[in-house]
Structures are given as C-alpha cells and as structure tokens.
Amino acid sequence: MDKIRIVGGTPLRGVIPISGAKNAALPLMAACLLTDDKLTLCNMPYLADIVTMANLLAQHGVDLNIDGIHQGRAITLCAGHIHNLTAPYEVVRTMRASVLVLGPLLARFGAARVSLPGGCAIGTRPIDLHLKALEQMGAEIELIDGYINAKVPHRLKGTDIQFEKVSVGATENILMAACLAEGETILRNAAQEPEVADLAYCLQAMGAKIEGIGTSELRIQGVNSLHGCTYTVIADRIEAGSFAAAAAITGGDVELVGIRASLMQSVIEKFAEAGIGITETERGLRVVGTGRKIQGIDIMTAPYPGFPTDMQAQMMAMLSMAEGASMVTETIFENRYMHVPELIRMGTNINVHGSSAMIRGVSSLRGAEVMATDLRASLSLVIAALAAEGETIIHRVYHLDRGYERLEEKLAACGATIERISERATAKAEAA
Ligand code: EPZ
C-alpha cells in the first residue's frame, strides 16, 4: 500500500485548481441508466471511486468512453445495451454509492438485484430510507442472501414521500426513479446539498420534469423516457474547503480556482469566525492564513445548508493549532472521529465525549507515522502534517485516492514538501 511523506512547516502559496465534485459525479454517472441515449459528463475528477462506478456500470452493460486524463476530463456513458441487473457485493462493499444504481434500474427495467452495502468505517449507514420510499412507489423488495431483490409488476407510481431524516443518497435514488415513474412524486424533507441540485439540473437537461431544485421539497412529473445530454459537473466544495484549511494552518496564501462561494457559504462563515479570510476572486476563492492566529470556534455538522460533515475532520485538524478551545459536534454519522487518535499522535490536544470533541489549541505539532482510516480523516492528517515540525508518514493512502485528485501535485505546486512512496518502490528498496 502506498504511503505519503510530508515535511511540514512551509506556508502554502500559489494556485490550486479545484476538480469536479466526487459526490456529484457519482450519482450523475448512475443517471445514465435512465436512458438508452448518450450522457456526456464534463469536468469529471480522476478518482478511485469514479473508476469503481465506471466498472460497476460497465458490468451492467454500459458503454463508457473516457476523454482526457485530468482537469476537465469528459466521460460519455451509454446504457443502450443493459444485460445485467445485478450490482455485485464485491463492488458495492468497496463503494456505498453503488446503491445509486437501484432507483434507475428499477425505474427503467422494472427489476434490480443490488448487494446491501454492509457497514462502513464512519457508521452503519443503512439504506432503509431508500427501500421504504421505493416500496411506497410500488416496488416489491426482498432481502435474500445479502442482496436487495427488487421488482415492479408494472411501473413505479409517483406518490407523496416524506423522508424521516435528510438523506443525500436516498433523495438522489428516489429523484432518479421518480423521473420515469407514472404521475407525480413529491419528496419532502429532501436533501438540499449542491450535489443533489446538480443531479436534478442534469436530469432536467435529459428531459425530466422537476420543480423545487435546491429546496427540501422536490416535485417530479414522471415521463415515459429521457434522452441524453452533455453536462458539466460542479466543483468540489469539500476539496476546496480541505485546501482552505491547509492554507490556513500553514499561514499561507492560496487561490482556489474553479470553486464558487455560493457552494460553501457555511464553511466560509466558519473560517471567518476563526479569523481566516476567504474572499472571492474572478477565478474562485482566495484564502489568506497569514497574520493573526486561528481562533478557536464551535462547529456542529448538519445537512446542507448547515456545516458539512465531510469537512469536520479537516476543520478539527486546522483548529488543533488555534488560540483557545473549539468544540466540534458531529450530528450526521455515529463514528466519524477515527482521525482523533492519529491526530493525537502528532501532538494535538483533543478529547471526544460522545458526539462532541473538545479541541484545545497547541502551539506546535510534531510529525509522526500515522494511518488513514477513511477518506476525510486522511485529509485531516495531511493538513496537520503540513503544519507539523518534521516528517510525517501517512499509511493507507488508498483512502485519500478515493476522493482527492492529484493531491501531492496540487500541494507541491504551492510549496509543500510532499511525496508519494509507492509500495513497489519500498519493496525494491528493501530487496536491494
Ligand atoms: C453522502 O453519503 C455522501 N456520499 C457522504 O460523503 C456525505 O458524508 C453524506 O452524504 C452526508 O452529507 C456521496 O454523496 C457519495 P446520507 P450518503 O444518506 O448519501 C442515515 C464523503 O466523504 N441514513 O445523507 O450515504 C445515515 O446513516 C462521503 O465524500 C439512514 O439512516 O449519506 C447517516 O447517518 C462520506 N438511512 C445520515 O442518514 C438511509 O436509508 C445521512 O446519510 C440513508 C441514510
């Protein structure tokens, strides 16, 4: 397994291009199943999760063409010859977003067999809300041998659905299914994340009839079929926030190109509260960490437009060197503090009490060998390592590769001392 080596202490200065959003790209790829026409997605990030989704769709029978390697890469998908309605365990267990093929397959083909995702590092993450809503739309669902066996005798029927809790994935799955259902579907207490809106706008471009985009109530009039389109994925607000935290903790000055402030207001407000100015430029956002120390603040994660849970670990790392104390409360997932023991190895002063963590700012951090445990936790270790004295080695960086495109390249371009130590290189060195 690859490792990443960082020597901290250099303020980040320069320009970082923000890639397309992973959490928009994944449902958008699944949406190709709703039509036999070509769907072309631009500004696609090159990430392990995108490759996993591409492989999943290919085994259903989707034809994929990838044009370009990085920045602005386009992927064309065509579900004109679907021959397999099963999403197998060996794929679904590596990426929970695989469950997003369920709604589209059911809506277009009337049947689907999708492995239950199983647990995940940050929580049990059930999919009961997805299944309950599909049953309300007329799907017959059985759980057999760890698989969801779903079928629709005729056609999914639109209905009035009230989600018991806000769920990004459930909103996306049912939104896609409703586009081809008979009649009107109302989704109440729907997720309002920008990635959900991005999916809705793309579905509209494919001929879907959707009202209320960006609000907690979506109304969808089912249509008989959808056509293809070309759609550009929004920028990744979590990647942008992650690099903003890195610029802040190193006392740097970085321009994040391609991101819009409107996608991350709650994050910008929290940075401002901590004394870090994030201002809009013509190309994106500028983060200036020089001058005053970071101030301790309180953060409580919440569904959009609240503070995103996917930024919690990164902010905790940044606040570990703040003046004073900070309280972080995680309300979305039940086990999203696995970065804490690793950050403590680097000299942070953090105490977790249930769903809250008290962070007392320290004046310096020390590099150490640490282990990535999940995608966003791994970025919190990078952020701490960039500010720590000495060398940090981060193990299990495959977690990072799921959600951050060309991380080392982007940070090195801003002056960071960062390199990837590939497993092959390590083996060769040891053999020598
Ligand atoms: C999406 O996951 C994101 N992933 C997550 O990002 C993100 O943390 C999460 O939304 C919350 O914003 C993608 O978009 C691919 P949820 P999702 O359904 O859809 C519970 C990252 O780091 N729940 O909104 O799986 C669930 O357990 C990832 O990029 C049910 O109880 O999240 C959680 O406590 C991590 N029953 C809460 O709702 C259900 O049927 C929110 O989950 C579904 C969810």
Boltz pocket constraint, residues with backbone or C-beta under 6 A from the ligand:
constraints:
  - pocket:
      binder: B
      contacts: [[A, 22], [A, 23], [A, 24], [A, 26], [A, 96], [A, 97], [A, 123], [A, 124], [A, 125], [A, 126], [A, 127], [A, 128], [A, 129], [A, 130], [A, 131], [A, 165], [A, 166], [A, 167], [A, 168], [A, 169], [A, 170], [A, 191], [A, 309], [A, 310], [A, 331], [A, 332], [A, 333], [A, 334], [A, 375], [A, 376], [A, 403]]
      max_distance: 6.0
